[in-house]
């Protein structure tokens, strides 16, 4: 007897997703998300135009190698502060995720924020979800061309403004605007404005949920930061199943069991197009749009809210309320994250606000360790790199101490302008004496000169060594 070959299951390496047409949602979480959209954009677009002591408040001047953050001035040597700041951000992400899931993704992530703005423009120019779906199936008409052209024009305008604002963090905003008006923009300025603007246009206008599904690493490793007591957007399956359609007759029926009427509004408002009723998925960004949609439906059918809600896996399984959830917030993982974060923030704040506004790096000339001059004296050459973070000019005097007979051969007085960084060549001479050969320790001392009171104050000490070679007799 002839047998048929076994069925072969073909698994595609890539499954094409249908286009996601997001329905406009209304509710408390939508209002909260809109608040963060306004807040983040007000900060992003507003900071380059904010002044602080007659300069831009936030400016990363790469040409001058200075970074201005309100009253704080940083040099490239201060990158340790940036590294610690990134560690603080990472631990904050761990802490917030352990407590409340992907709230960052749902409310403050730039991808989410810009996608919300672009979808709002799309909704205003092309109409509601159903209107956009009908338009997509139509051929090219004058009305469709007009709406699509207006939408992309607004998208490109907003994307261009984001690119301009981004570059304004590295080039003073007023100078950048003046260069644009005068047509003096350089190639690099044009490149970065176009690059950031185009990235915004493509990511928020076309890629949208694909960024969250495929490119965002946070979606992939978030599972390692969640536990049974983490707040996540969840569908109450015990209450919602079995799903049934809704009618006035069914509303009066005592046989009805599930609260879910299978309206699919939770799917329609989801920016990534998932069905939250299928459980937690890595595509879920925790924006809570499905909660607002489901609550509005529950209000219409006069059923209690919360079929889809923020809750924990343990509370959902045991049927517990908010009090039980709050009691489990301070669990070991959250306490450890909080303690580590608190220690790092405290140490960072102490180091940042107690640091001196003058820094000096002593660099020995590597070409000549020591040279003998007239009278048997020896000279060493150094380069002193002075970095002032003060917002006003200052007069300084440099001296040496700690080694008998050591003399400063070059000028000792220095004038530094506001936030100036300067390298000074310095020659030190040690007369012939009975000092033992080797590296002799001493200190550079920097005095601040007060011209009004003719007083000097020690503001910095930096250790160094003077190389004294062995004489012929010592050899």
Steps between C-alpha positions, in 0.01 A plus 500: 500500500626840410542736794495874474813687606495661843391860518785745517465813709663795329617774734573832339798695625293817476127540523358819353288692747192685391510876521395628842226762490480639850167623631500822702448432871370711785536458873720564802805315368467669163494836678806401702680394183412833334638681805835324462501572127462871572751487788776318310462716190492820702831396657656382172397801291529757779841431655710625205330839527537533877770741616719467809750772598498650149560168330296201388388298802568158345774487237744227402766708327710234329723753325604665827483169688269643764164375621262742669214370714341804661754605766722198442799511263664172400811417298583176316696395810167495685357214293502292817193700602328400176585135564355517851192679364443214254531252786238699694268490197550124467421431866202734483372298205548177695317643801206645306463183294504277807224709657277599207615328184556692177365838611801667337411346163132585529525860613845658448700306241588729204369237258165495680484878532578573135269223382218655705565839338512354149183296558324814625599682179386199298165491677443874441592491130364161384219441746409223741620140491218379279551792259870421469428133436254589225746744348773235494279273287414775252694587192678829459247782506537876529363494856735222605797677341410825676467338844811287466704796373387718791580224749852443370563874476412539870705192588804635317459845657486356851789260427710786366434704812608207719822472298565872540433482875733202534789683331427807718628300798845498338501838324353808676136522392504871418816464291354197322180686417699800374711271279184346353352840422827615340553171313831431675434149628800272471489144360511335843216711636290417193584131531398465865181705461401283203612176671307554824199641316492209255537249785201660676297502179567133421482361854183679611331519161565157349682254726308576821414165664779325306755690711342360817469149357840452341749778574441590865718281725299594808205290383727196483657510845210650694393149605809469720393811694136402556367274772163391635455830685580740215217722379412414140205560270290186537172356381291336773426172327295355785262791484502552124453146368305363326470788257154573363345764282291761674140596449223640712355153539831350614541784747198369688602135474614323813680237292767742389840427661776700331528880514695523173263573212774439240475854359874497411540866604801401712668376181395801292655755736826306554794678329675167441186316387503220759209342684558540874250221559765254381716583803817705552706528180835662430322731252297659781647840591276554804332812360164398656297611195318167520402576861335826396317330213378212715391731783291704256327182383438385857340837573265460204385153600483602866760249612782564751821643358828309519450212256831622355707677763838553657552213742753230588504138393469386863208732575322393181542133583385535860231760437672759722444874505720807509579470871670165450692640204627796704614272783730313263664801339796501743623154417873405503563584135350848530679568830838399355450713189390795715799473736752473216336788313491715814868438574608578144289817483632618838864440404445659159336809650773538764780469243330736259418782740822488706741494209737794456429754228867480399681190386865456410671208330879485526666338200876446488688560176578147379772604257741635765474361851766737631767728367807650663552876468763748616631460852408131515129572547239270347177591324178307442229610256128455565171590336225619732151454359272744686121464468274759661128428532431839660265731310725802561859594416764439766865582572723222632857462623689173475771405750693188602563367848630193677850488350776730629651725235250414226429808287236586240678637194195604293236756587296420808189712434217377280176664390212265409182614332160354581502117461838519328727202455869569443828309486809675643863390448686520833873461567626414850866532605671333793845644588789266559486372858537184703160357400501127429428406140157366405143628473459770764146580608359854512172685444367758259290752696244725330401823672191704411582872491241743626594830329269707719650394832845397370457162667587150388324178589613144436237331284686200358795273575630241258785259574784436252856369492830657393744265329858551619746274315797344674833684465815335366637457852180334619514259210 
